[in-house]
Amino acid sequence: SKIKKSLFKFALQGLLYIGFNTLAVCIKDKIIGDIKKTKYFSIMGDEASDISNKEQMSIVIRYLTEDMTIKEKFLEFVHCDEGTSGAALANKIEKAVTGLINCFFVLFYRILSAS
């Protein structure tokens, strides 16, 4: 029936959402692990308009590995709903970095809990 199909579709979308979020946390955990091993890193933001003329910024972290290789890792796209002034873009970058730091503390707590 239509109701069963709708429920199945809704459940499947929920599972995909949970799966993608879990994957994103695992990837950020890996990036955090890499950054913890390095002395040098930087954060880059690049603002551009998408096809619908909404301004968005990609946030990338760049770091030096233990074997002196430069790595760049994409963190996320953020919508520039507060505008594109320097302060607004800095605020978006700060929120992304804070999210990464929060992810680090969650990982650290998991490690401590497992001990």
Contacts in CASP RR format, 6 or more apart in sequence:
PFRMAT RR
TARGET T0000
AUTHOR 0000-0000-0000
METHOD contacts of the structure
MODEL  1
SKIKKSLFKFALQGLLYIGFNTLAVCIKDKIIGDIKKTKYFSIMGDEASD
ISNKEQMSIVIRYLTEDMTIKEKFLEFVHCDEGTSGAALANKIEKAVTGL
INCFFVLFYRILSAS
25 103 0 8 1.000
25 106 0 8 1.000
28 75 0 8 1.000
28 100 0 8 1.000
28 103 0 8 1.000
29 103 0 8 1.000
29 107 0 8 1.000
31 61 0 8 1.000
31 73 0 8 1.000
31 75 0 8 1.000
31 100 0 8 1.000
32 100 0 8 1.000
32 103 0 8 1.000
32 104 0 8 1.000
32 107 0 8 1.000
33 107 0 8 1.000
34 63 0 8 1.000
34 65 0 8 1.000
34 71 0 8 1.000
34 73 0 8 1.000
35 41 0 8 1.000
35 61 0 8 1.000
35 63 0 8 1.000
36 104 0 8 1.000
37 65 0 8 1.000
37 66 0 8 1.000
38 63 0 8 1.000
38 64 0 8 1.000
38 65 0 8 1.000
38 66 0 8 1.000
39 64 0 8 1.000
40 63 0 8 1.000
40 64 0 8 1.000
41 61 0 8 1.000
41 62 0 8 1.000
41 63 0 8 1.000
41 64 0 8 1.000
42 61 0 8 1.000
42 62 0 8 1.000
42 63 0 8 1.000
43 59 0 8 1.000
43 60 0 8 1.000
43 61 0 8 1.000
43 62 0 8 1.000
43 93 0 8 1.000
43 96 0 8 1.000
43 97 0 8 1.000
44 59 0 8 1.000
44 60 0 8 1.000
44 61 0 8 1.000
44 62 0 8 1.000
44 72 0 8 1.000
45 57 0 8 1.000
45 58 0 8 1.000
45 59 0 8 1.000
45 60 0 8 1.000
45 89 0 8 1.000
45 93 0 8 1.000
46 57 0 8 1.000
46 58 0 8 1.000
46 60 0 8 1.000
47 55 0 8 1.000
47 56 0 8 1.000
47 57 0 8 1.000
47 80 0 8 1.000
47 84 0 8 1.000
47 89 0 8 1.000
48 55 0 8 1.000
48 56 0 8 1.000
48 57 0 8 1.000
48 58 0 8 1.000
49 55 0 8 1.000
49 56 0 8 1.000
50 56 0 8 1.000
54 79 0 8 1.000
54 80 0 8 1.000
55 79 0 8 1.000
55 80 0 8 1.000
55 83 0 8 1.000
55 84 0 8 1.000
56 77 0 8 1.000
56 78 0 8 1.000
56 79 0 8 1.000
56 80 0 8 1.000
57 77 0 8 1.000
57 78 0 8 1.000
57 80 0 8 1.000
57 89 0 8 1.000
57 92 0 8 1.000
57 93 0 8 1.000
58 74 0 8 1.000
58 76 0 8 1.000
58 77 0 8 1.000
59 74 0 8 1.000
59 75 0 8 1.000
59 76 0 8 1.000
59 77 0 8 1.000
59 78 0 8 1.000
59 92 0 8 1.000
59 93 0 8 1.000
59 96 0 8 1.000
60 72 0 8 1.000
60 73 0 8 1.000
60 74 0 8 1.000
60 75 0 8 1.000
61 72 0 8 1.000
61 73 0 8 1.000
61 75 0 8 1.000
61 100 0 8 1.000
62 70 0 8 1.000
62 71 0 8 1.000
62 72 0 8 1.000
62 73 0 8 1.000
63 70 0 8 1.000
63 71 0 8 1.000
63 73 0 8 1.000
64 70 0 8 1.000
64 71 0 8 1.000
65 71 0 8 1.000
75 96 0 8 1.000
75 100 0 8 1.000
76 96 0 8 1.000
78 92 0 8 1.000
78 95 0 8 1.000
78 96 0 8 1.000
80 88 0 8 1.000
80 89 0 8 1.000
80 92 0 8 1.000
82 88 0 8 1.000
82 91 0 8 1.000
82 92 0 8 1.000
83 89 0 8 1.000
END
